[in-house]
Amino acid sequence: MNDSIFTMINGVANKNEFLDKVMIFISNYGPYISIFVVCAIFLMGLINRNENQRKIAVDTFFITVIGMVISFIIGSIYYRERPFVNNKVNLLIEHKSNASFPSDHSLGTMSIAVGMGMYNKILGIILGVLSLLVGISRVYVGNHYPIDVLAGYVIAWVIGYLYSKFLRKYVQKIYGSIECILGISYKNKH
């Protein structure tokens, strides 16, 4: 099933120049758009003296970093070749032939969506849709199998849940102490 879904999505590549350009753009820049949103929320929190906005960004940052570390560990333990290594695929973006499982692009963008969604459902949904487009684009451009993308999403959701349940209060306490040391106001602007 993984191979047939891959063939169905990647098989569309090189058939429509406009769609190819859109998918390449999403694949290359979707993660940066997600990162930009986190940075913008944090900066808005500084400018507006809004503690909640800063905490959203900090929580999202930690969820994403934890996810990327876990992805690195999984990729080191379980090596899966990328689709283009031993198969004929429509490769639209050149990539190193490192571990394909799980997809870092999918995991990272979904981690950001999950982190933002814990505080703002609409923003979480928008970033979740962007992450889904990133995942599809990674298959479309020939860099990942669908299971790599799905694994990235599952890891992001699990980490988001566990972080929220067990780590958030500790991270926010430490972050609050850092803000006090730096003299950043804790009062929300109303």
Secondary structure, DSSP 8 states (H G I E B T S, - for coil): -HHHHHHHHHTTTTS-HHHHHHHHHHHHHHHHHHHHHHHHHHHHHHHTT-HHHHHHHHHHHHHHHHHHHHHHHHHHHS----HHHHS-----S-------SS-HHHHHHHHHHHHHHTT-HHHHHHHHHHHHHHHHHHHHTTS--HHHHHHHHHHHHHHHHHIIIIIHHHHHHHHHHHHHHHT-------
